[in-house]
Amino acid sequence: MNNKNLLGKIGLLITAMIWGSGFTFSSIALDYFTTFQVIALRFTIAFVFLLIMNLGKIKQISKGDFIKGITIGAILFLAYFFQTKGLEFTSTSKNSFLTAVNVVLVPFIGWLVLRQNLSKNALLGALVSLIGIGFTSFAGGVGELAFNFGDVLSLVGAVFFAGHIFYTDYYGDNMPNWVVMLLQMGTAAILSWVAAFAFGESHLTFTSASIMPILYIGIVTTLVGYGLQTVAQKYTTSGEAAVILSTEAFFGMLTAVLMLGEPVVLTMIIGGILIFCGILVVELKPIKENLLK
């Protein structure tokens, strides 16, 4: 494992920490805004910042990069769309767990699209992490296990989240980071506002209390988080990225405990341990290869 690969993995772990904290701030933001308003605002804030920062370079975007960026942005929007709609018909724990299925799906997308070999370590690590996510997600009780319409929507969202990780890796290597970010955030923002209007969630009311969480989600979770993901994935594989980013579930739980005072239970601890074991499994092969050199 070279230094760039190590830095890429560290970057993805920091991204997972940022995204995990986003669950808590999203929960706070939902006290003031509807679900699609939160999604639309987070992408709009990120896009505006990116547009201001890169206004003088807009003409440098090629037609090919424009199409690729829009594709990544559309996939990102669809992931959030199905995840959010699924949440209306199923529990939060089941929604988060089923969304996390993307950690297993990413290697299969690589195999289907590019005929990449399925790494045994990556698959085993993904499965161990998924089990850990299950423990973390159902920490408050398994509840109703019957499969419903919301679960189907959540799984569709998981497919698109996996697709986003894969295509960010696939297209991102040959595109400037700012182009990937600007186009995907702009596309996701436009489509999110269309969805907000379509579902009757167009009326916005801002208060002093609502500004802080929505700015955190827009600037830190979205702008910084996805920016770091875009850069870090250039030095890792999509399979590695999926497993490392799965720690988002653990950090989301940890942030909720620290900031919202949610209780700590044994299943949370077991889930966290399994998630990190999943990462270690993925790392076993490169460590073994380095020892044999």
N, C-alpha and C positions, 0 to 999 in steps of 0.2 A: 504494500500500500504506500503510494508516494505521498508527499506533503500536501499536494493539491487535493488529492482524494480525501485525506484526513480533514483538511480545512472544509471541504465540501460537506462532509458528514457532520462536522461540528456546526456548520451553518444551518443544516437541516434540523439538527437537534434544537438549536436556538429558535428556528422557525416554529417547531412543534411547541416550544414553551410559549411563544407569542400567541400562536393560534389557540393553545389551551386556555390562556388567560382571557382570550376573546369570548369564550363561552359565558364567563361571569359578566363581562361588560355588555354582552348581547342580552343577557337575561335582564340586566338593569335597564337597558335601552327599550326593551319590549314593554316596560311599564309606561312608556310615553309614546311609542310608535307601534304601528302594525308590523307584521313580519316582513312584508314586501317593502315597506317604507325603510326598514332597517337595512335590508339588502341593497335597495336603490341608493340610499344615502351613503353607505360605506364605500360603494364603488364610485359614486360621483365625487366624493371628497378626494379619494385617491387619484382619480382621473384629473381633477382640476389641478392638484399639486403637480402631477406629472406633466400636464400640458404647459403650465407656467415654467417649469424647470427646463423643458425641451422645446419651447416655442420656436426658437431659431433654427431647429434641426428638422422640422416637420417635412420639408421638401426632400430630405434625404431618404425617406421611406420608399422603398421600391414597391411595385405592384405585387410582386410575389410575397414579400414580407407582410404587406397589407392584408392579403388573403389569409396567410398563415396566422397572423395576429388576431384577426376576426374569428377564425376557426377556434383558436384557443379560448378566446373570450366567450364565444357562444357555448362551448362545452362547459366552461366555468359557470355561466348563468344557468344552464340546464341542470347542473349538479345541485346548485342551491335551490332552484325552483322545485325540483322533485323532492329534495330533502325537506324543504319548508312545507310543501303541501302534504307530504307524508306525515308530518308532525301533527297535522290537524285531525288525523284519523287513528293515530297510535300513540303510545307513551313515549316520553322523552328518552327513557333508557333503551327501549327497543329501537327507536329511531337512530340514536347515536351508535348503538351496536351494529345495526344493519348497514349504516353508512360506512362504518369502519371495515366492512367486508372488502372495500377497495384494496386493502393491503394484500389480499390474496389474489385479487383480479388482475392487478398490474402485470405480473409476470406472464399471465395467460394472454393478455392483450399484446404484449411483446412477441409472444410465440405465434399468435394468429396473424398479426400484421407484418412482422419482419422475420418470422420463423426463427426467432432467437431461441437458443437452448434454454430449457427450464432448469435452472440451478436447484439442486436438491437442498443446498443450504438456504437459499432464498425462500423456497417453498416451505421448508420446515420452520424457518424463522417467522415467516408470515403466519403460519398456522398457530404457532406458540403465542405470538403477539395477539392474534385474534381471540384466542382463548382468554388471554389476560384482559383484553378489552371487554370481553363478556363478563368477567368477574367485576370489573370496574363499573360497567354500565348498569348492571343489575345489583349494585351494592345495597340499594334500598329495598330489595325484594324483587323476585322475578315477576310477580303479578300475573296478568293474563298472557298466556303463551300462545293462544290461538292466532293463526296467521290471518291477517285482515288486509283490506285495501291499502291502508296506510303503510303496511309493511312492504307491499309490492312497490309503492311509490318510493319508499326509502331505499329499496334495493336498486331501483332504476337510477336513483341519485348516486348510489355507490358506484355503479357502472360509469357514470359520467365523471365522478371524482377520480376514478382510476384512469379514465381516458385523459383527464386534464394533466395528471402526473406524467402519463406516457407521452402525450403530445408536447408538453413543455420540454421534456427531455429530447424528443425527436426533432422538433423544429427549433428549439432554443439554442442548440449548439451553433447554428449558422446565422443567428440573428442577434443584433445588438440588444443588450438587456433592456435599455430604455424603450426600444421599439416594441418588444414583447409585452412589457408592462403597460405602456401607453395604450396600445391597441386592445389588449384583453380587458383592461379596466374600462375603457371607453365603450366597448361593445357590451360588456356585462352591465354597465350603468344604463345604457339606452334600453336594453331588453328588460332590465329590472323595472324601469319606469313604465314601460309598456304593460308589464304584468301588474304593477301597482294600480294603474288606471283601469285595466281590464277587470280587476277584482274589487273595484270601488274603494281603493285605499289611497286616493290622491290628495286628500285634505291633510295638511301638516300643521302642527302646532308646536312651536318651540318654547321652551322654558329654560331658566338658568340651570335647573337640575338635569334637564335632558341633554344639554349640549356636551357635557363632559364625557359620558359613555359613548355617544355617537362619534365624537371626535377621536376617542381612543380606538374605536372599531375601524374608523376610516383611515386614520393616519398610521397607528401602530400595527393593528392586526392585519389590515389590508395592504396599505402602501409599503410598510417596512417588511411585513411578513411575506407577502407574495414576491416582493423585490428580492429578499434574501433567498427565497426558494428558487427563483429564476436563476440567480447567480450560482448558488450552491449545486444545483442539479447538473450544471455543466461539467462537474468533476466527479459525479457519481452515476451509477446506473439507475434506471427507473425503479427496478426491483429494490435496490438498497434504499432509495428515497422513500418508497412506500412503507417499508418496515420502520425506518427511523421516524417518519412523520406520524406513524401510528401512536407514538408516545404522546401525541396531542391529547388523547383521551385521559391519560394519567395526569398530565399537567392541568387539564381542565378540572379534574376532580380535586387536585391539590389546591388550585386557586380558589375554588368554591369553598373548600374547608377553611382556608386562611381569611378570605374576604367576606364570605356570606355566613360563616359559622356552621356550615353543614357538618354533621357528625362523621367521625372516622369509624369505619367498621372493618372487620377482618378481611372481607372479600375485596375491599379497596386495596389493602396491602398486598394480598395475594395477586391481584390483577396487575399492580405496578411491578411486582417482581417478575411475573411471567412476561410482561411486555419488554422489559429490559433483557430478559433471557433470550427473547426472540431476536433482539439486536445482536446479542453475543453469538448466537447460532450463525447469523449471516456473516459475522466477522471471523468465524473459526477457519474458514477456507483461506482468506488472505493471510491470517496469522500463521497458519501451517505452512503456506508457501514461502513466507519470509524466513521461517525457521529452517527450512530445507535448503535455502540458498547458501 
